[in-house]
Amino acid sequence: MGTMEVVPMPYAEGDRKICSACRADLPVSEFNRNKKAKDDLNNQCKPCSRASRNRYRQQLGICTIEGCTGRAVGRVRIGALCNTHYRWRQQGKDLSAPIRRRRANGEGNINIQGYRVRMIDGRNVKEHRHVMEQVLGRPLEPFESPHHKNGVRTDNRPENLELWVVNQPKGQRAIDLLAWAEEIVARYGPERDKL
């Protein structure tokens, strides 16, 4: 009868542990933590664990929902889905609805009123106000408000913004207000002392 080679269990003994994948005897610092394991350490060393995870991700590929290009997660046997579609399926939502993708860092987000808000110098700033301040070369007064000419609140090109005094909708364009003020001064200026 042949003798079987006894392979040690991959539990940590002292400050060493044997990887269950590559069978290397390594220091415990080469293993990730795993609270579910008997010795609180993963059975595979960090490189083997990383390689195993990458093989699994390649097997999953991209999300199986039509039109989605997100990287799939989860289990292969129940269909490869991206994080969002996986969560939507658990919540019972419609998987055919388009996903609203997160903007790149620095591009800001859209607030509840529909204006783009960006982080500038550590504070959240409405982008249309920031653009108008850059155009004017000074901070806006509280009673001044940039108005979008085409009505699209996310279109913050300088040529689409005009300065209004007093908040919309009862405000006026600043240039019209200046013309009105010049007309008033021309009409009533000479009589100032009499009024």
LINWO-V432739 format. One line per field, one symbol per residue. phi: phi as a letter, one per 30 degrees, with the letter a starting at -180 (. if undefined). psi: psi as a letter, one per 30 degrees, with the letter a starting at -180 (. if undefined). A space follows every 50 residues. Layout:
phi = ???
psi = ???
//
This chain:
phi = .dccddcdddcdbicbacddcciddbddddbddbddddcibddcdedddd ddddddddddicedddiccdddbicddcjdbdeddddddddidddddddd ddddejdibcdddjcdcbdbhibdbdddddddddddiadddddcbdcddd icdcdcdedccbdcciddccdbdedddddddddddddcedceddd
psi = klkkkjkkkhlkjbglkkkfefgkjllffgklkjffleggklfkleeeee eeeeeeeeeeblkfkkfkglkkabkefgkjlleeeeeeeefgljffkkkj kkllkffalkaffgkkkljkhglkkkeeeeeeeeefglkklffkkkkjef fjffjhkeffkkklkkllfgalkeeeeeeeeeeeeeefefgeff.
//
